[in-house]
Amino acid sequence: MEQREGIVLAGGLGTRLRSVVSDLPKCMAPVAGRPFLYYLLKYMEVRRFTRVVLALGYMHESVQRWLAGEKWDFEIRCSLEETPLGTGGAVRQALSRTDGDEVYILNGDTFFDVDTDEMARVHRASGAAATIALKPMTDFSRYGVVETDPQGRIVAFREKKYCPRGQINGGVYLVDKKSGLLDFPSERFSFETDILQQRVRDCLLTGYASDGYFIDIGIPEDYEKADTDFKTLFPR
């Protein structure tokens, strides 16, 4: 079986969810009776991942206690932040726990049902340093727009503002470890801002558009929507 490795950024504080989830890391927020992380790992199991690294920070003990009672069809490794590293620092540290050259990265507060086989095909054909899964949306203002050229190369990341139609960053990435994309002079940095947005002009980034189910539980309204949706998407 082909090796398929992934990193889940699961160290978020969940500041915007404090009004509804006050004593858990964001990835452990209960959704339809299970931690949100359960659904990400179930997705990765269905997509035939062979190893998953959890990048943990805030209240990592609660994640590890839950993991001790679960079984998955892949190996799980944990990468613990001793001090906050930002998303970029967390990714770079977690990459050291992987063995292959291609690694998927998933945001721990976002669920995006992407066809990872097709995403890998697009990534390899492009020769990109990283491929970003893009979600087409209409009538939105919560997210910034990702612009691509006719060949699918990402050319710009636009600031959040109302947009009648566009593609957003869906929070699923496929990174080539050998590309040097994560080279950065400090330990703490942002994967999105310091790497993707700042290096879009000098580094080949490509987009993979998908109409798969997408939700970001970062705000209470969408957290509540996920609780309803997942009862249908993941029946007991």
Buried (B, 14 or more C-beta within 10 A) or exposed (E): EEEBBBBBBBBBEBEBBEEBBEEBBBBBBBBBEBBBBBBBBBBBEEBEBBBBBBBBBBBBEBBBEBBEEEEBEBEBEBBBBEEEBBBBBBBBBBBEBBEEEBBBBBBBBBBBBBBBEEBBEBBEEBEBBBBBBBBEBEEBEBBBBBBBEEEBBBEEBEEEEEBEEBBBBBBBBBBBBEBEBBEBEEBBBBBBEBBBBBBBEEBBBBBBBBEBBBBBBBBBEBBEBBBEBBEEBBEE
